Amino acid sequence: MGPGQLTALVVAVYLLQHEVTSQVSKKRRTEDLLLINEVNADNPREDTWEYVELYHTSGRQVRLDGYHVVFYNGNGNQAYRVQNLQGLSTDESGFLLLGSSTVVPKPAVILPKNTIQNGPDAIALYLGKGSFYEGMSVTNESLVDALVHKSKKSDRADTLVSILTPNTEPFLEDPFFRTTDESLERCPGVDSQWFFQTGVPTPGSDNHCIPFSQLNGSSILINEVRLVSSPGEFEFVELQGPPSTELKDLVLVLMEGQTQEVYFAMDVHGKTSPDGLLLIGAAQAKISVDLQFPPNLSSPLLKVGANAIALYAGKSSSFAPGAAASVTDLLDALAYTTTENASSGLWDILTPGTPPFYVKERSQPGNTSVNRCTCCSVTRDPSVYSLGEPTPGLFNDCPRKRFSREIFMCFQVAGCQPVSPEPQIHVLLARVLDMQCNCGVSPAFFKNPAVTCHGTELVFTSLLTARSKDQLSSQLQAFSVVLGSDEVMDFGGWNGTVARNCSGSRTETPPGPTPEKPGTTKEPWPQIELLINEVNPDNPGAREDTEYVELFYPGPAPFDLHGYWLVLYNGKNSLAYKVVNLTGHRTSENGYFLVGSAGVSPTPSLVLPDNTIQNGVDAVALYRSSTAVYRLNMPVMDEGLVDAVVYKSRGSDKADKLLAVLTPGQSILHEDDSHSIQDESLSRCHSLRPRNHNSFQVTEITPLQANACSAPDSDSTDERPHNHSVVISELGLASGTVPYQFIELKGKPGASLKGYTLELFSGEDAQSYARIPLRGTFGSNGLFVILPAGRSGPSKVHEQLVMSSLWSRSSAQQVPQAVAVFSPHAQLPDDTQATGDILEDAVAYTWDAGTSRGHLSPLGPVHFVAKRGDRRVSLSRCSSCSTTYVVSDPTPGMENKCPKESLSVDLGMCLLTTRLNFTCFNSTLKLSGQVWARSPEQRQILTKWQENFSASSHLFAVDGRLFRTNAACPSPVNKPLKAEASFQTWEVALLILGSISAALMLISVVFYCIKRRPQHYTTIEMNDRCEILADS
């Protein structure tokens, strides 16, 4: 080997090593969850309270070896300080502080005062073995996170922004936000994105993240109340309102529950703090109050027992002692009790429909206060409060979502109603849990509580939060005890027994006794699951920089992805080549979550290095588990599997093992690059069924948007995405004066129908004859059924009963009828006209084929329904049919029975006639096409009918013309053509036209290839390194 070759080899090895190191660094970087969480760079007067707070989203203690924090000067764009984090760890809550010695709690890294420059400057976090030193130029190599900040609106830092945070303006630490100190705090935004805003400094603890719009627009609320048991203790009432605002014309009123009368009132005035707080209390030395209680009052002022605190607009002279409780000018109220099972009519007046807040006596009396844990407009609701440490003049001590677990609980009830018991359940459950663990649980610990019905089971779901890991552990242990009991709970008028055998759940069971698996005789509770919604593994050319996997949650959003994993499998060896932990992330408000390359727009919530997602034959799998371990190079598995897609980019590829485990019995999806000269993806279009390849089709790419679905597959019986949120799915038709057995609607699973209206129309006139305001929610299968009251059988899930007389019509069999759904935004007069302008959806039908459409024309086509004696039929929405609706067997609350192309019967018959008025083969009319069946049995009936009909020799009439079947159809090519010479010119013209078309087609193919594979790239695409290893 010559010197030149040796030199070339050394250079190649160096470049390869550098590339591998870079890829590993990038790979680690995209999976790291250490973030810059808060920065306080500018203090009032001298900068002696500066700090940078880092936070690891696991919320646990994590070693920080390999991390560096670099401070950049915006004047010159060079590092003015570098801090190596080798040997350091976050605390048990995931925080690490770098700051001045005066900061509390004490930082792990002490910085000299006035170290952090005010701006325009930047702070960057790196991970890797790169060289970091003071004076280095700004770089984004090995960058994990960065913040470009400033203290003046006019400041600019274009170079720092372009390298560290492209397309993001520097964040302003506005010194005028608060008269005291402020910081830049990281907060969650829409679409799972993060942003910084000016807030109250919170070193070493969670950021408050109250949006400016909410804080500035806050109502005047009761924020915190401390009740004491003996004279001399500090009792207070704290109000919340817009920051730094003068309050006046307000009255604080105390009422006694037994008499329902006022026993104390005082005028409220003063200026709120920069945080919007106003403290009212007794004068004392340790804590300064903004407004003092009047002197010479008996102490304690706030009475124990069943009482209330209220805030009114007005003057105290209107609330003399002994005055009756009133809601006139009432702004907010807190009804409370210090004794169990207390009652008072006062609560029905001040806080109707909500139980009072139970202030349980503790082993350390007076060491707790009642804290509001919701900002900034919920009023007259005691369930938004919790017991916590007294924080007068400070933000309240509330449970945090960082310490949380999603829970579910089932009750056996009679006549399940999913709306009524929701407030009572989480209030009562809070008391039951607190009795078990004595850990301070209150209704405010339950976030987003919801109830659904499944037959006679009521299922309660919620996010259970806590103040610490230890408190959460105690709560979950207590919850496990409750789950294992047969306790009967009273929910304000009806009883529910805790069910040991729950039919199903979309959440995991907390530690403790686990409900037994449902028996085989029970119908499984349909689940709303996170789904793989779109996969784009192959981009045009060789760039591979816009790959992505899009997830979608069809239920209420944003949805927490705790416990979910995304695993990418190599089809060559059926091993995992990429594992992504989704814990710590949430879907967008629209239910989407994006994992992909940095070149994808909008930017994914989790960024992968370019060319990560292999082209195929490979697979994407979604798992959910708190126990299973998903790791690189693991064999394909189905433990915890939620959804999966197995795909290929070439027609000959196979992946039998992936299919057998992930999507058994199905064919591989083909991402056909001939679909478009631009990029394309595999998109979910035909159903919300997990692990179902029939749900997908090739479409244009639509990251974080509704999929660009074309007409659905001919065998699909599911509804494709509709422009409206509610559609009419099925009409169960009757033959009497009551035209409907049921009306079935379809919409987003779990969505509310509040505000929607159902209107019934008759073809006799243009006005509706019945209006039904809808209530309730769609089931997890997206269906909702309206039924006449008094029908036999038990009440089922997601139904609404209406009086039969409401939709009775004597002319139902003689004239066309129609059903229409109007949205909550439609302003409906009493005499609603049949118009399509403000409709969500409408269906019109008739029993008589000769009837005109009449006044129902604006509602769409009128469907003919043939009478079948006493047999019940439905008009069902079927997306596989060109007429949208077909006559079928009734299936209320279940998937419609629709015709399928796979069960079709080919028509091939000829009819003989001598009275035809159009060109045909002599006197023979040839019929061709298909008749689709709904089931194999129906297909057999159609096949038998065709055979019998073709063999029959009887005459039959159609519109006055006589026809007879003819089993042998003549072929048109064997018939002599008249005036043959007259076609010679046409044949020449056809030949010329064909030649031109062929030339244009050839040009189009060449142009397509150029667009699809740019000339600067080779058409042979390099395999991923993992695939090369698998092939060897």
Helices and strands as residue ranges (DSSP letters): H 3-31, E 34-40, E 51-56, E 67-73, E 78-84, E 95-99, E 109-110, E 121-127, E 143-150, H 158-164, E 171-172, E 183-188, G 190-192, E 194-199, H 212-216, E 221-226, E 236-240, E 246-256, E 261-271, E 277-281, E 291-292, E 306-313, G 316-318, E 330-337, H 345-350, E 357-358, E 369-372, G 382-384, E 385-388, E 400-412, H 422-437, G 443-445, E 446-454, E 457-466, H 469-483, E 488-490, E 495-498, E 531-536, E 548-552, E 564-570, E 575-581, E 592-597, E 606-608, E 618-624, E 641-648, H 656-662, E 669-670, G 673-675, E 680-684, G 693-695, E 696-700, E 726-733, E 740-747, E 757-762, E 768-773, E 783-788, E 799-802, G 804-807, E 817-822, E 839-846, G 854-859, E 862-864, E 873-877, E 885-888, E 900-912, E 924-933, H 936-951, E 956-958, E 961-966, G 972-974, G 980-983, H 984-1012, H 1025-1031
